[in-house]
Structures are given as structure tokens and as C-alpha cells.
């Protein structure tokens, strides 16, 4: 096979030629992988070949070693490890040789492939000579080979975890990288590659950062690089500083003053990509300090144990003025562009983080800037002043902020309608939203919204919804938080008199020609949902009138089917929003008997529409429709049975949807809703549902986040069908048992611990449902053989001491269920259990009311079982 020609064809503009070439590459790869990979590496290494085929050959080689999908990745790793050793050596030698190619694309591609191979081989103690041979390259000329080698070292550090490379080699890598960064290195490309490589190598430098001399040296080199004449090097050096700020926060004290001077100069004078990273350094320090202060609670006194250096508190006299200056560097069209990010936005974001870090201390530093600029003729000054105000509303205490808000509110309402500049209006609406989000609601003592100004606020927001899409979208957001703040106000809400007008205005917004710009339509529906969710009984008749309106809208989207792909995407988006809206309405009207009865006249019509929505192929729409059906099942109760014959196949489709696992997870939740609604009427569908759920659990293709809800679902089914669950008991218990074992012997990072707790909770909910389902049935004794294992599982999670409150509550509940259902059969087992007594006592003395209640119930059930 003439590889070069096929690789050229694979990049042809002619679709047929391209497809043909891709097929033959795929075919050849399947027929003889070893020869295929050797030919590709031969193509990449050969200086005679055209650059585009060399690059593609390297890319295919890289994709043969790595994949985004975890399962696929494992297969590719195994496949490479089992290849013929000589072939692998030949490929690796070719890759290393390519690093000194005069063609930069070939070098860069080889760098990436070498790192992928290293990522597979180094953890298996293969290719031990790699780092050594790369390091010997660094000391050689020509410069382009040096640059490619440093780039490779950078990629290598990105691919492998720090424990794979021993400290001696780490020291050598860092030495080579730092030499490449030093000012004595004449070649800019080499310095840039070295600075970027350091960024990836920082995670390996724990030991070096613990040594004062080495740390001083590394910090000096990075700080010097921020002064390089080349802008890309300055940017990469600041990126290193940002990474150091989070990785080595506790080591920064001696350098922080110098870093402030460097960053301040960059923010004021340097090009935007560099200035953005300089601001990011301070945002990152804020993130660190916010986390530390949250973890240690706000009520400590000058305690030396807290690893917080209060860098931000010390820096604010100089840091805040620097950030306020950046707010005046807005871009003309930043409000229209969703992905916009510039120095003014970065400065405002950082100011917001500073406010969260230091609280009240920021207010006196910002107020003079607001007062001075908010009435200036130049829009930039008015917008910056408003942005500064909006940025500091989260962090400081309401006592400090509310007096300011009371002074500013009228001014802002007037600016939102009268300011000639769209930027200023956009930021004003955003700031009002922040005021309502943080300073309005049942938790705040002195209300900023009174009977006197409520009507004006609503009028101004509804008026602003007619403004340009970006302003209207922010006005919707402000209304969202206004409604949310009245969620717990009792029988009557101050918004009641305006309810009809608000709903009407929001529906009008959704029909605007330009509603797809600035996420306006989505924002309007989200706000409508919130207004409905937080409404009181007084407005229930008005919510009921909304039902036929939304039904009609959804009906119209289902009708027109012959659409272009852009139209179809627009339509699915709308269908998703309408299903979401119906879900909120169903939950609202279904929650009280009087409205539920009136609402149910629409149930058949709504269910029919949901089923027709499943015909469209969008995952988001399926997810929204499923959630809404879950709400409908909850509202209709046993009557939902009449929809099951038709709905069942969509339920099954949802459970089989591994690709879009969110849809699968939501469907599992809906099975639970249906079980609660139908109780024993769900029996005819249980065989199909249980078979599919067990299949899902044993699949490696299904995302792990769906597995905990599946276990909870077993509990829902058992609770609904009672002793009929007997036919699934053996399968369900065996699946639960193996998952339980998995979840008690795992150590890992926070993310894994969090997942393990979710998994435990799902398993416990299943046990709880099964025990409660079999209670008072003659078949209770079927559960006795499983009790020892369940108690052992409870011991296991108690001993590991890493369960969260949710798991604790469910676990102590299961102990109670076991005693309650098995009675005297459980007594001796519980008494023999290693830790159930300690666990019970710990829960009885818990601060958490829910845990305490569960524990008191369990104590009662256990004492009843023991006394029998």
C-alpha cells in the first residue's frame, strides 16, 4: 500500500476520495496493526515525505495510543503493550529521531506521540532510558532540536503522574527546563518551550519547592521570564505563577510583594493576554483563601493553625485600586458576544472574589470610585462604577451593604430605563439581579423592597424586557431573583398584584424575533418557571390559566415536522423549555388537592404531547420530557396506569440510552416516580424494568454516575410491589452485595469519596425499600440470609469514617428497617454486630436533626426486636 498517497487522499477536498482513503487506512489497521504503525512512523520520520502526510501519520499514530472514552483507552493501552517488542523499539527510535527534523510540524507531532507512548510504558517500568536520552538532546545544538525536546518533556509531564518519575530524574528535568528558560539562552523558541514545559512540570516539583534554595531559584527564573521581550514567554511565565499560586500557596509569603509589583506593572502596561494572566494570579489566590476560610469556618480567632496567610487582606489597599482601573478598559461589543473575556471582565471577576475573601473591608475602598464615576458623561465611567458595585455584593455583610443599596436603588432603576448607553443598562440590570440575589429574601433582616417601591421595580424590569436582547436577558435574571426572594412569604406575596402582567410580559419575550440572541428565550422561560414555583395559593387560578397556553405552544412545535437542521435545533430547544415549564406547573398545581383536581382535566392532553415529543432526536428534550412525566406521575397517582401501555416503550428506550447517560439517569428516577404513583399496579412492567436495570448495572459502557440511582430504584420497586419482589430478590441482592464490597474498600481523591458515598446511599436506599416492602408479609424470612452481610456492610462504612451526613442518615435507617422487619430474627445478629451500638450512639448525639430522628426510630425498632 502506497502510504503517502493514501494519506494525501485522506486530506483531499473530494469527499469520495477522502472517504475511500479513510476506509483503506481503517482496513489496513485492522488487518495488520504492527506493519501499519511501522509504516506510519516511517512516514513521520522521513524527510523526503510531504509535511502534511507526516503530520497526519503522526496524528493517526497518536490516536492509536489514546482515546477520550475510558473503555477504549484501556483497550488501546493493552493493544500497544502486547505489540512485538522489536517493532515498538523501531517506532520509538524513529520518534526520537524526528525531534531533530528541520520541519517544525513533524517535530511537534513526534513530541506528542512520544508523550503518549511514555504515558503507557513508564508506569509499566518500560522505556527507562527515555528521560535520559531526551536530556542528552537538550544540551545539543541545533536550537530547533532543543526546542522540540523541551516541548516533549513538557508533554511527558502532562501525560504521566509524578510518582512514575523518580526524584533524581525530576531534578534533572527541572534543571534542563530552567536552563532553557534563562536569559542566557539566545533562542526565543527554546525559551518559550522551556517556560511552557515548566508549567507542566510544576506538579513534579514538590520536593524542590520544599527546599528554600531551590524554590528561591525557581521563583527567580519564573519572575525573570515575566519580563522577557517576547509576549508569548511573558504570558507562559504568568501562567506558571498562576499554577504556583494554587499548588504552592503556603510557600508564597517571601515572594508576594515582588509578585504584586510584577503583576501590577503587567496589568497596567502589558498586552492583554499577559495582563489577563496577571489578574488571574490574584483571582487564584482569592480562590485558595476562600476555600481555606470556608473549611475552617468564619468564627476562629487569631488561630495559628489555620494555613491562611491573608495575602489578599494585606494587598487590598493597592490591589483594589489596580482592579478598579481595569474596569474602565471595556470593549465596545462585549455584551453581545457570549464568549467575551477581556481585561475589564477579568478585573471585575477578581474584584468579586476579593469581596468574598475580605468581606466588609472592601466596601470603603470601592465606594469612592462608584460615587465619583457613576454620573460621569463618559459611558465607560458610568458602566465601570455600576460593575464595581455589582461585583462587591457577595461577601460583605448585609448590614454594610443595605444602606448603600437603599441610596442606590432609585438611581439604578432610573438608569435602567433612561441611560442612553446599552452597556450601562446591561450592567445595571445585572447589578439589580445581584442585589435581589444576595440582599433580598427571608434571610435578610431589613427589607430593601417595600410596598412603596415594589411596583416601580416590577414596572422597570418589565419595561427593560423590551430592550435589546442582552439587556432584556439581564432584566429577566433580576426578575428571577426578585421572585425567588418571596418564596417563603406565607399566604400572600407582594408580587401577587403583578402576577398576570409578569407572566404575560415573559411570554411576550419568548415570542420576540430576536429571542435566540443572548440566551433571551431560555432566560425568559427560566424566570417564568421561577415566578410560578414561588407563587402562592392566591395566584393558583392564574397558573391554571397558563396550562392551555403552554400546551398550545408545545402542540405547535410538534406539528411542523419538515424543517431544516437549524430550524430543528431551534425547535428542540423550544420543546425542551416548554416541557421544563410544564414540569414546574404540574408540580405547583399538583401539590394542593384543590388545584390538582382542576388541573387533571389536562393530563391526557399533556401526556399525549410528551409522547409525541419523544419522536424528536434531541437528548435535552428527552431529558426534560422525562422529568415532566415523572412530575405528572406523581400528580396523577394510581391513575397514571392508563398511560403505561403507550409510555412503556419510551421508558425502556430511556433505560437503554447509554450514550446520553443523563437521559438514562433521569429515566431511572422516573421509574421511581412511577412506582410511588402506581404501587402494586406497576407489577406488569416489573420484569422488563428489572431485567434492563440489572443489565445496566453489569455494563461497562454505562457512565458510573447512573449506577447509584439504579440501586435506589430497586428500593422504590420493592416498596411498590411488596412480596412480589421475591422473584428478583436473588439477582438484586447479589448486585447489591458486590457493589457494597466495592464501596467499603476504596481510598481516593475527594471526587472518588463523593462518588463512593453516593453509591453507598443508593445501596442503602435499596436495602431500606426491600425491608419495608417485605414488612408484615409471610415471606419476610427470605431476607434473613442476607442480614449478616448487610450488617457487615454497615460495620464497614462505619469503620471507614468517611461517610457524609446523607449516608449516615440512610445507614442508621437501614439498621432500624432491618430490626423492624425481621424482629426477633435480627436481634441476636444486631447484638453481635461489631459497631452497630457505637454507630447508633453516635447518630443519637448528632447535631443533624434528620440523623437524630432516624436514630431514635432505629433505637425503638431495635429495642422492640430484642424484647420479643
N, C-alpha and C positions, 0 to 999 in steps of 0.2 A: 504494500500500500504506500503510495507516494504521500507521506505525511504532510509535507509543506503545502502541496496543492489542496489537500483536504482542509487544512487549517485556514488557507486563504479563502476557500469556498465557504467555510463556516462563517465568514465575515462578509460574504457577498451581499450586495444590495438586492439581488434577485432572490425572492423568498423561496422559490422551488430549489434553487441551487443550494441555498443555505440549509434548508430542511434535509436535503439529501446528504449533505456533508455531516450534519449533526447525527443523522441515523447511522452513517457508516462509522463515525467515531464511537458511538454508543455500542454498536455491534462488535467492533474490534476490542473494545474494553471488556465486554462480557466474554469474548472468545478466549483472549489470552492477555490477562492483565499484566503479567510481568513484562512481556515484549512491548506492550502498549506504553507502559510507564518508562521503559528504557528509551523507546523512540522519542517520547515527549522530552525527556531530559536531554537527549542528544540534540533535539531541535533547539532547546533553550540555550545549550552551551555553545552551539556552532556559530561562529562569527560570520559565516557565509550566508546565513539564512536571513530573510527579511525580518525587520523588527516586529511587525505585527504578528507574525506566526510564532516568534519566540515568546512574545508576551502571552499569547493565547495558550501556547503549550504549557507555560508555567502556571497559568490560571487553572487549566484542567488538572494539572498535577496537584495543585493546592486543594482543589475541590475533591480530589480522590483521597484526601487525608482528613478532611474535616467537614462537618455539616452542622447547621443550626439545630436540627432535630436531634435530641439526645440519643434515641434508639439508633438512628442512622450513624451517628458519630461513633458509638460503641462498635458497630459493625465495621466501619472503615478502619478503626484502630486495630481491631483483630486481624483484619484483612492485610494491613501493612505488616504487622508483626509476623504473620505467617508466610510472607513472601520469601523467595530464595535469597539467602544472605549475600551471595556474590552480586546479584542484581542490585540489591539495596546499596551495597558499598559503591558500586559503579555510579548509581544515581546520585549518591551523596557527594562523591568526588566531583562529579560534573557540576553540582550546585555550587560547591565551594569555589570551583574554578571560575564559574560565571561571575562571582563577586568582583573579579578584576577586569571584566569586559568593559570596553570603551563605551558601550551602549547603555545609557542610564536606565531605560525601561527594563532591559534584561537583568541588570544588577538588582534593581528594586524588586522585581518579581522573584528572583532567586532568594533574596533576603527573606521574603515572606514564606516561601516554601521551606527553607532551612528551619525557620522557627516552628513551622507546623510539624516537621519531622522530629525536631528536638522535643516538642511537646508530647509526642508519642514515646520516643525512645528513652529520653533521660530518666523519666520515672521508673522505667524498666531496667535501669543501670546499663543501657546500651549507648553507643556513641560517646564514650567518656572523653575521647580526645577532642571533641568538637570545640569546647571553650578555649582550650589551649591553641588549637590551630587558628581560631578566629583572632585570639590575642596576638599571635605572632604576625598576623596580617596587618594589625593596627600600626605596627612600628615600621611598616614598609611604605615606600612610595610605590606607585603614583597616588596622588591625593584621591582620585575617584575610587580606588580600591579601599582606601582608608575609610572614606565616607560610607561606602556600601557595607563595610564590616561593622562600623558603629551602628548603622541602621539595623543590621542583623542582630547585634547584641541587644538593641532596644526591643525589637520584636520578640526575641528569645525571652527577655524578662517578662514580657506581656503574656507569653504563652504558658510558662511553667510556674509552679508555685515555689516560693522562696526555700522550702525545705529540700528541694531537689538539688540545689547547687550548694556545695559546702563553702564555709566562710572564707577559706583561703582563696577559692576561685572568685567569690563575690568581691573580695578586696582587690583582686587583680582587674576584674571588670570595672570596678569603680575608678581605679587608678587610671585605666586606659581612657575611660569616658571623660574624667576630669582633665586629663592631659589634652584630649581632643577639644575641650571647651576653652582652654586657657588662651589668653590674648596672644601668646607667642605662636599659636597655630595660625599660619598665614591664610589658609583656605576657608572661605566663608561656608561652603557646603559641608566641610568637615565639622566646623564648629556647630553648625545647625544640627547635623545628625547627632553629634555628641550631646547637645543640650536636650534634644528630644529623647535620646537613649537614657539620659539621667532620669527624666520624668518617669520612664517605665521601671527604672532600677531602684527607685526610692524605697519601694516596699521590701527590698532585699537588704536595706542598709541599717536595720535595727541596731546591730552591734556597733556600727560606725557612728550612729547618732548618739549612742550611749557614751562614747569616748570624746571628752571635751576637745582634744586637739583635732581629731578627725572631723568632728562636727563643725568646729570653727572654720576649718579649711574648706569643707563642702559649702558651708553657708557663704563664705567669701567668694568662692568661684561662681555660685549662683548669682549673688548680688552684682558681681562684676559683669556677668553676662547680661544683666538687665540694662547695662549702659552701652552695649555693643552698637556700632554704627548701623548694623543690619536689622531692619524692623522685625523680620521673622525670628531672629535669635532673641531679641528682646521679649517678643511675645512668648516664645518657648520657655525663657527663663522665668517670666512671671507665672507661667503655668506650673513650673516646678515649685515656686513659692506657695502657690495655692495648695498644691498637693501636700507640701511640708506642713502647712498650717493645720491641716486636719490630721495627718498621720503622726506628726511630732509636736502637737500643740504644746505639750508640757515642757518642751525643750527650747521654746522660743524666747523666753524672757530676756536673755542678754542681747538679742538682735532686734527687738521690736521697735526701738527708737529709730535705728538705721532703716529698717524696712518702711517705717512710716514716711521718712524723708524721701526714700526712693519712690514709694507708691504715690505720694502727693505730687512729686515732680511729674511722674508719668501721667497721672490723671489730668494735670493742668496743661501739660505741654506735648505729650506724645500722641502718636496716631491712634485712631480709635481701637483697633484690635489689641493694642498694648494697654491702653487706658482701661479697657473693659476688664482685662485680667487683673490689673492693679486694684480695681474696685472689688473684684471677685475675692481677692485675698481677704479683705475686711469682712465681706459677707460670710466667708468661710469661718473666720474667727468667731463671728456672731453665732453661727450655727453650732460651733463647738461649745461656746459658753452657755447658749440657751439649753442645749442638751444637758450639760453638767448641772446647771442650776435647777432644771426641771427634775433631774434624777435625785438631787439632794434636797428638794423641797425648798420653799422660799423662806422658811421660818428659822434658819440657823443663825447663830450669832457668829462673831469673828472666829469661826472654827478652822483650825489649821489643817484639818483632814480633807477639806474639800479641794479637789485638784483644779480650782478655778483661779486664774491669775488676774481676772478683772482687767484684761488688756483694753477692752472697749471702754469701760468706765474711765480709765485713765486717759484714753485717747480722745474722748468726745470733744473737749474744748477745741481741738484742732481738726478732728475728723469730721464733725458735723458741718462746720463752715465749708470744708472742702466738698462734701457731698452736696450741700445746698447750691454751690456754684455749678455743679454738673447739671442740675435740673434746668438750667437756662439754655442747655445745648440741645433742645428738641429738634426733631426733623419735621419738615412740613407735612408729610403724609403718613406719619407713624400710626395714626388712629385707624386708617383704612386697611393697613397691612397686618394680617393676623400674626405673622411670624416675626414682626418687627422687634428688633432689640438694638438699642443704641445706648450711648453714654448717659443720657438723661434717664432712661428707664432703669439702667443698672444702678444709677445713683439713688433713685427713688426706692428701688427694691432694697438696697443696702440700708438706706435710712430707716425703712420699715423694720429691718432686722435689728438695727441699733436700738430702736424704740422698744422692741421686745426684750432686748438684752438688758437695758439700763432703766426701763420704766420711766418714772416721773422726771428723772434728771434730764431727759432730752427736751422736755417742753420749753423751759426758759431759753434754750439755745435756738429753738426753731421759731417761736412766736414773733420775735422782732423781724425776721425775714418775711413772714407772712404779712405782718402789718405794713411793712414797707412796700411790698410789691403787689399786693392784691388789687390795688386800684390804679395801677400804672397804665398809661396809654398803650404801651407795647404788650401785645398778647402774650409774648414769651414770659414776661414777668408775672402777669396775672395767672397764667397756667402753672408756672413753677410754684407760686405761692399756694395755689389750691392743691397741687400734687404733694407739696411738703406737708400740708395739713392732713390730707387723706392718709399719708404714709405713717403718721405717728399715732393713729387712733387705736392701734392694738399694742398693748404693753403698759402704757401709763394707766394710773387708776382712774376710774370714773370721776372721783372727787376732783382730780386735777383737770380732767378734760371737759366735764359737763359745763362749767362756767364759760369756757371758750366756745363750746358748741352753741350755747344759748345766745351768745353775742353774734356768732357767725351765721346761724341758720337762715335768718331772713335775707341776709346779704346773698347767700348761696342760692336760695330759691329764686331770687330776682335775677342773679347771673345766669341761671339755667334757662330762663326764658328770654332774657334781654341781651346777654353778651353777644356782640357781633361775631365772635370768633368760635368756630366749631370745636377747635381743640379745647378751649376753655370750658365749653359746655360739656364736652365728653368727660373731662377730668372732674368737673363739678358734680355731674351725675354719679360718677364712680365714688367720689368722696361722700356724697349723701348716702350711698349704699353702705359704705364702711361705717358711717355714723349709726345707721339703723342696725347694722350687724353687731356692733360692739357695745353700743351705748343705749339700746332701746330693748325693752323686754322685761319679763317679770323679775329678772335677777338684779336689775338696776333700781336703786332706791328712789332717786329723784327723776321723774319722767321728763324727757326733753320734748315729747309730743303731748300736747294738751288738747282739750276740746277746742281751745282758741285757734291753734294752728293746724290741726289735723286736716281740715277741709282744704286749706291752702296747699298743704303738702301734696295731697292727693291730686288736686287740680293741676299743680305744676308738673307732677310726674306724668299725668295723662296727656297733658299738652306736649311734653317732651317726647312722648312716644310717636309723635307725628314728625319729629325732626329727622335728620339724616340717620341712616341705619346704625352707625356706630354710637351716636348719642342715644337713639331710641333703645338700643340694646342695653346700655348702662342704666337708662331710666327703668327698664323692666327689672333689672337687677336690684335697683333701690327699692322698687315696689315689693319685690320678693322678700327682702329682709324686713320691710315695714310690716308685711302680713305676718311673717314668722314671729315677730316680736309680740304679736297679740294672740299667740297660740293658746296660752293658758289663762285667758282673761275671764273665764266663767261664762255665764249665760249670754252676756251681751258684749259685742266687740265694737270699739269706736269706728271700725271700718264698715259696720253693717249698713249705715245710710248710703254708702257709696258703692255697695257690693255690685249692684246691677250695672252701674256705669263702668266700674273697673273691668268686669268680665267682658262687657261689650267692647271697651277700648282694646283689650288684649286680643279678642277675636278679630277686630279690625286690623290690628297689626299683623296677625298671621296671614291676612289676605293681601298685604302690600305686595306690589310688583317686585320690590327690591328686598323682600323678606329673607332671601337666602344670603344676603351680604351680612358680614359681621355677626354671623350666627343669630340673626334677629328673630327668625321664626322659632328656633329652638328656645331662645330665652323667653319669648312670649308664652310658649306652652309651659315651660318650667315654672314661670311666675303664676300662670293660671292655675296650675296644679297646686302650688303652694297656697294661693288665695283660697282655693276650695278646701284644701286639707286643714287650714287653720280657721275655717269659718265656723260659726256657732249654729245652734239649732234654729235660731231665728231665720237664717237665710236658707235653710234646707229646701223650702219650696222653690227658691230660685235655682239652687243646684239641680233640682229635679227638672226644671225647665231647660237646663243646659244639656240634658241627656239626648233628646231628639236632635238637637243641633249638631252635637259631636257625631251621633250615629249617621246623620246625613252626610257629614264631611267624609267619614270613613267609607260610607257607601259609594260616594263619588270617586274615591281613589281606587276602589275595587272594580268599578265599572270599566273605565277606559283601559283596555289591556294592550292595544297596539302602539307601543311607544318606542322612541329611540332610547339608546342606553343611558344618555344623560337624563332624559325625561324620567326613565325608570328609576334611576338613582334618586332623583328629586322626590319621586313618588314614594319610594320605600322609606325615605327619611320622614316624609309626612305621615305615612301609615304608622311608623314606629311612635311618632309623637302622639298621634291620636289614640293608639292603644294605651300608651302610658297615661294619657289624660283620662281615658275611661276607667283605667285601673284605680286611679285616685278617687274618681266619682263613685265607683262601686264600693270602695272601702268606706267612703264617707257616708253614703246613704244606707249601706248595709249594716252600719254599726248601731242604728237605733231602730226598734221594731216599727215605729210609726212610718218612717220614711222607707224602710225596707219593703213593706207591703206595696207601697205605691210604685217603687222602683221596679219590682219584679215583673210588672207588665211588659217591660222592655227586654227581659232576659233572653227570650227566644231569638229576638231580632239581633241582639248583641252577639250571642253565641254564634249565630249563623255568619255574621260578619267576621268574627275571629277565625272561623274555619276557612272562610274564603281568603283571608289574609295569608294563611299558610301556603297558598298556591304560589306566592311570590318567593324569590330565592334568597332574600336577604336575611343574614343571621340576626342582625339587630332587631328586625321586625319580628322574627320568630320568638326572640327572647322576650320582647315587650308583650306580644300576644299571649305567650305562655303565662307570664306574670299576671296579666289581666284575667286570664281564665282561672288561675289559682284564686284570685280575689272573688271571682264570680262563684266558684265552687263553695267558697267559704260563706258567701252571702245566701246562696240558694239552698245549701244544706242537702238533705236527702233527695230533694227534687232534681239535683244535678244528674241523677242516674239517667234521666231521659236523654241527656246529651252524650252519654258514654259510647253507645254503639258507633256513632259517627266520629266522635273525638278520638276514640281509642287508637286508631292507626297513626294519628299525628303525635299522640303521646309516645307511641312506640318509636316513631321516626326520631323524635327528640332524644329519647334514651339511647338511640343508636348513633347519634351525631357526635362522634369522637373528634372530628376535625375542629368544629366550632364548640369547644368543650364548655364555653359559658352557657350555650343553649342546653347542653346535656345537664349541666348542674341545675339550671333553672327548672328543667323538666322534672328532675328528681324531686325538687322542692314542691312542684305542683302535684306529684303523686301523693306527697304527704298531705297537701291541702284536700285532695280528693278523698283520701282515707278518712280524714277528720269529718268531711261533709257526708260521705256515704255510709260510713261504718260498715256493717255486715253486707250492705248492698254492693260492696266493691269485690266480693268474693269471685264472681265470674271472671274478673280480669286479672286475678292474682297470679295464676300460673304464668301467663305471658309476662307480667311485670317482674315477678321474682326471677324467672329464667333470665330475662335481659339484665337485671341488676347484678345477678351472680356472674354473668358473662362479663359485664363491665368491670367488676372487681378483679377478675383474673386477667384482664387485658393489660399488656404493657403499653399499648398505644394511647390509653386514656390518661389525660393530664391528672396528676396526683390530687389536685385540689377538689376533684369531683368525688373522690372516694369517701371522705368523712360524711358528706350529706347522704351517700347511699346507705351507710350503716344506720344513720338516724332514721332513714326511710324504712328500714326493716322494723324499727320500733313502731313507726306510725302504722305499718301494715298489721303487725301483731296486735296492736292496740285496737285496730278497727275490726279484725276478724276473730280475735279471741282464740279459742282452742282449735279453730280451723287451721291455724298456723302450723299445726303439728306436721303437716306434710312437707313443710320447708325447714323444719326445725334443725334437722341434722346438717343440712347444707349451710344454713345461715350461721349456726353455732361454729361450724368448722372454719368458715371465713372470718368470723369474729375472733376466734381463738388465735389464728395465725397473725391477724393484724394486731391483736393485743400483745403478742410476744414481741412483734416488731417495735411496738411503741414504748416498750419499757427498757430496751437496751440500746438507747441511741444517745450519742453525745454529738453536739454540733454547734453551729453558729445560732444566733438569735432567730434567724428565719426558720431554721430547721426545728428548733424548740417550739416555735409558734405553730408550725405545721403539725408537729407531734401532738401538741395539746389539742388542736382541732380534731385530729384523728382520734385521740382518746375520748374526746367529748362525744364524737359520733358513735363510737363503740359503746360507750356507757348509755347513751340515749337508746341504742338498740336493746341492750340488756333490760333497761328500765321498761321499755314498751312491751317487751316479751313477758317479763314477770307480771306486769299489770294486766296484760291481755289474758294470761292464763289464770289469774286470781279467781278463786271460788269455782274453778272448773274441776271436774273429776280427773282431768288429765295433768293436774299440777305435778304429779310425781315424775312426769317425763323430764322435768327440769332439774331434778335432784342430782343426776350425774354431772351436770355442768357447774353446780355451785362451787366445788372446790377450786376449779380453775378461775372462776370469776373472783373469788376471794383472794386468790393468789395474785391476780391482776391488780386488784385494789391495793394489796400489800406492796406490789412492785412500784406502782406510781406514787404511793405514799413515801416509800423509801428513797425514791429518786429526788424528791424535794424540789422538782422544777415545774409543778403543775400550777396553772393560773387559777384565778377565783372561779371562773366558769366551770372548769373541770372539777374543782373541789366540790362545788355545789352539786353537780350531777353525780359525782362519785359517792358522796355521802347519801344521796337519794337512792342510788342503786343498792347500797348496803341495807337501807330501810325497806326497799321493794323486795329484796331477797328474803328478809325476815318476815315481811308482811305476807308474801305469797306462800312461802314454804313452811312457815310456822315452826313447829317443834323439830321438823327435819333440819332446819337451818341452825337451830340453837347451838348444838354441840360444835358445828363447823365454825360458827362465828366466834365461839369461845376459844376454839383452838387457833384462830387466825392470829398471825404474828402481831399485826398492828392495828386491828380494827378498833380496839379500845382507845389507843393513843390518838388515832385519826378522829374518832368520834369526839373525844375531849377537846382536841384542837379546834374542831369545827364549832363545838358548843360555845367556845370562848372567842369566836371570830368577831371582828369588827363589822363584818358584812352581814346585814340583816338577812339577806336571802340564804346565805350559807347557814346562819344560825337557825333559821326556821326549818330548813331541810334537816339539820342535825337533830333538832328537837323532835321532829316527826320520826326520824330513824331511831332515836333513843327509845321512843314509845313503842315502835314496832318490835324492836329487839327485846325489850323487857316483856312484851306480850308473848313473844315466841318462846322465851326462856321459861316463862311461868307456866306454859301449857303442860 
